[in-house]
């Protein structure tokens, strides 16, 4: 099984001058440490306006910085907001390709749409249309990354003429695709479209088995890839704090994990937020006790407890577990200590044999992958004589002037 670390860049109030600078610099240090320790992926979200919960509005910049301080860790968008109101698909494709180049081909291309009113209405996106926008944009970004030239597109949510996107990514035809999933229906959708499932529902291992079984069965039966390659994988998010003493692990990590859930619910479910003024941390202190208790085996405890927790996920077929280690007021030095202890005392036994597990999995899924790709209808490449010329404005003006004076 693989392992990832996950960043929202949370920053509870009250804020002091320099807090955001410290937050980002500490996160860069943590990713550099994770790379040295052998952690597989660093995941970074894209969110806008979600104060305290997520100060991560430009993940491609953070991940690019990570790429220059690391050598092997994969760099995961967890996720890119895909509806065109956030970013034009050609801009998204350009960012993904460039990050893949500067990282030497280490990008994981996670996609999503958001469900927060602050983000959707902030960018003028109709919530009722966001899923269709995501689907249209995701497929066309894959075409932009792979086709030479891109033949143009007239869609429901965006249109553009024939152009050739440069640069192109290192990974062909494009980096592995993922989508954020919060329930079993979106797991089904990920499988139907041949995309890795990034699950954020904090399920326990027994429930995870149903999610995994549903995903792979649906992939075998129904997959019609949205991209130009498939990425059959399931990654699950969990809390994280490791210490030889269980109570100390809880003291260091549980409050931050609970704030993560509270902040999410504040911005997505029950909160009333005045931009620049609402204090989410203060509300958490007053109302956090009303949250349900974190599930047993939550990734917070001793190395032995975490090992048992992860073994359950591995046994039901989860491909990657992603740790929420930067949350609430979790301290940088405690995060680093947890990562080092995990890498020394827990991770090796899960990494041992991982290459063979992946080989067997690829062999087992090969017929389903072949069948899925056979169902995919690829956009037709343009013949050379079909590619329209784009006349420079100066040439157009000169031709018009010349024609007018004859």
N, C-alpha and C positions, 0 to 999 in steps of 0.2 A: 504494500500500500504506500502511496505517496502522501506527502504532507505539505501544507501551505500555511502562510501567515496572511492576515487580512487587515486592511486599513480603511477606516472611515475618516481618520484624522479627527477624532472626537476632542472637543475642548469645552468642558463645562465652565459656566460662569462661577465666580466673577473673573473677568479677563484683566490681565495686566499687560503693559507694554512689553513686547518681546515674546509673549506666550506662543503666538503662532510660529514665529521663527524657531523657538525651541522645539515646538511640536514636530515641525518638519525635519529639523536637523536630527532629532532623536530617532525619528522613523527611518531616516536614511542610514543611521548607524545600526539600527536593528536589522534592516535588510542586508547590510554588508555582513553583519554577524551571521545571519541566517544562511547566507551564501557560503561562508567559511564552514559552517556546521553541517552543510549538506541538505538543508531544507530544500524542497523541490520547487516551490512557487511562491512568489510574493504577489498577492492580489490587491488591487486598488479600485475603489468605487468611483463613479461619477455622480455627484449630487450637487444641487444648487439651492442656496437659501435656507438649508436645514440647519440653522444655528445650533451650536453645541453638539448636535448629533453627528454632523459630517461637514468638515471644512475642506472637502475634497472636490473642487469644481474643475480641476485641470489635471486629471490622472496621467495623461500622456506626458506632461512635463515632469511630474514626480517619477514616473517609471523610466523616463529617459535619463534622469539623474541617477536612478538606481542602476541603470545599465552600465554607467561609467564607473561605478564603484563595486561591481560584481563581475563574476566570470562565468558562472554556470546556472544560477538560479533562473527559472522561467519567470517571465514578467506578465502577470495576468490582469487584463481589464475585467474587473468584476463589479460593474459592467460599464460599457459605453451606452449612453442614452441615444437610441437610434431614431426616434421620430424626427423628420426633417426640420421641425421647428427648433430643435436644439442645435443641430448642425446639418449642413447639406451633406448628403451621402458622399460626394466627391471629397469633401473636407475630411470626413471620417476615414475614408480609404487612404487618403494621403497621410494622415496621422499614423494609422496602423502600419502602412508600408515603411514609413520613415523610422518608426520605433523598431520595427523588425530589422532594419538595416543597422541602426546604431547599436543594437543589442547583439548583432551577429546571429539573428534568427531565433530569438527566444520568446516571442510574443504568443500569448494565449488570448484570443479575441472573444471576450465575453460581451454579450449584448443584452439589452433590456429596454424598458420603456418608462419606468417609475409609476408610482401610484399616488404621489403626494400632490395635494392641491397647490402648494407653494410653487412647486416646480412646473407642473403642467400649465397652470394658468399664468405663471410668470413668463412662460414662453409662448402663450397663446395656443396651446394644444388642447384639442377637444378630448376629454377622457374617453368618450364613447368610441373614438377613432384610433386611440393610441395603439392597440394591438395590430390593427391592419397597417398602420404606419410603420410599426416595428418590422412587420413581415416584409412589406414592400422594400423598405430601406435596406434591411439585412441582405436580402437576395441580391439587390443591385450593388451594394458595396462589394460583395463577393465577385460579381461580374466585373466591376471596375478594377479590382485588384488583379484579375486573371486575364482579361481580354485585351488584345492588342490589334486595333484600337477598340475601345468601348463603343458599340454601335449607336449609342443614344437610347433614350427611353422617354416614352410618354405615359406617365402613370397617373394614379388618382391623387397622389400626395406630393409628388415632385416630378419634374421633367427636365431633361437636358439634351443637347445635341451631341452628335458624335465627337468624342475627344479621346485622346490616349493618355491615361493617367500615368504620370511619372512622379516619383520612382515606383518601381515594383518591389514587393516584399521578397525577402530571402526564401521563405517557406512557400513552396508551390503546392497547389495553385493559390493558396492563401493560408494564413495561420489558423490553427484549430479553432473551431467555433464553439461557443458556449452560450447559454441563456440562463438568466436568473429565474429560479422556480420557487414559489412559495406554497404550492399545494400539489396534489396528485394530478390534477388536470393539466397543469403546466409541465409536469414530468412527462405525461403522455404526449403533449405537444412537442417537447424537446425530442423525444424518441421518434415521433412521426417525421420530424424534419432532420433527423440525423445529427443533432447538436448535443454537446455535453451539457448535463444538467447541473447547474450551480444551485444547490438547495439551501434555503435560508429559513427553514421552518423549525429547526432545532428538534428534530424527531429523535426518539430514543432508538436504540439498535433494533428492537423487535419491530417497530413500525418501519424502520429503514428497510428491512427485508422486503416488505410489501412494495415499497417504492422502487427498490432495485429490480425485483422480479417483474413488476409492471413495465418498467422502462425497457428492459432487454427483450421481453416478450413482444412489446409493441414495436420495438426496433426491428425485430426479425420479421414480423408480419406486415407492417404498414409503412416502413420508412420510405419517403420520397425526399431526398436531400434538398434543403433550401440553399446550401452552398454547393461548391464544386468538389467537395470531399466530405466524408463523414467523420465524426468524432464521438464514438459511443463511449461515454464516460459519465460517472456520477461522482460529484464532489459534495461533501456535506460539511456545513459550518457548525462549530461547537465552541464552547468557552475554553479557556486555557489559563491555568496557573498551576505550577508544579513546585513542590517543596517537600523535603523529607518529612516535615511535620504537617499533617493534614490540616490542622486548624490554622497554621500560618499560611498555607496555600489558599484556604478559604478567605482569610483576612485580607490577603493581597489581591485576590482576583474576583471574588464573588460580587462585591458591590459594583465594580465596573461592568461585569457581565449583565447584572440586573439593570444598570443604567442604559446599557445598549438596547435592551428590550423596551425600557420605558421611553427612551428617546424616539425609537422607531414608532411606538404606539402614539406618542404625542404628535408627531408630524403626520402620521398616516391614518390614525383612527379617532382619537378622542380629544386632541388638543385644540385649544384656541390660542393662536400665536400672533402677537403684535411684533412685526419685524423690528429688530434692534432693541426691543425692550423686554420681551418675555424671558424670564429666567427659568429654563427647563430644569437645571440642577436643583434649584430651590423647590420646584414642584415635585421633583423626584424625592427629595428629602421628606416632604410632607406626605406624599402619596405612595412612595415606593413599597411600603409595607403591604399595600393592597394588591401588589402583583402576586401571581401564583409562585410558589417556590420553584427554584430551578430544578430540573429533573435530576434524579440520581445518576451518577456516572457522567457528569457534565463536562469532563475534561479538567476539573479543578480538584486537585488532591495530591497524593504522593505518587511517585513513579509507578509503584505497583498498582495503584488504583487506576491511573491513566492507562497503563498497559492493558488492564482487564477491559476497560472501556473501549479502547481502540481495537482490541482483539475481536470484540463483538461486531464492530463495524466491518472489519476485514473479513470475518467469517461469512457475513451476508452479502459480500461482493461490492462494498463501497470502494471506489478506486482511489479517492483522495479525501483526507480529512483536513479542513482548513480551520486554523485556530484564530479566534478573536482574542488577541492578547493586548491590543491597544484599545482600551475602552474606559469610559468614565475618567476616574483619576488614578488609574493604574500607573504605577511609577516605572520610569524607564529602566532603572537598575533592577527592579524585580522582573520585568519582562525579559531582560537579557539573562538573568540568572535562571529563569524558567526554561528559556530556549537552550541554554547550555546543559542544564540537567537533563532535559528531554533528549537532546541529541546524544548525550553520553550514555544514559541508562535505559532509554526506551526505544528510540528510533532504529538502532542497528538491526534488531531482530525483525522489524517490519520491512526494512530495505533489503535484507538478505533474501535472495531469491526473487526480487521484484522483476528483474529482466526476464526470468523464466516464466513468471506469472503472466507478464504482458505477452510473451511469445505464445503461450498456450491460449490466451484469450484471443489474440489476433487470428490464430489458426481456427479456433472454434467459431468465431464470428465471420470468417472469410466468405462463406456462402451467402450470409445475410447481407454483407457489405456489397458483394457483387450484384445481388438481386436489387438492392437499393439503388445503386448507381445505374443499373439498367432501366429503372423507372424514371430517372431524372431526364428531363428535356432541357438540353443545353441551348442557350441563345446561339443563334447562327452567327459565325464570324463573317465579316464583310469581305468580299473580294476586293482586290486593289482598285478596280475601276468603279466600285460602289462607294468608296470612301470620299466624302465631299471635301472640297478644298475650303479652307478658312482664309478668306482674303483679309490682309491687314487693312486697317482703316485708311491709312495713307494711300494704299493702292486703290481702294474703292473710291476715295475722293478724287484721285487723279483720273481714274477711268470715267467718273461722272463728269468732271470738268472737261476732259477731252471730248467726250461724247457730246456734251452740250455745245461746244464751240464749233463743231463740224457742220 
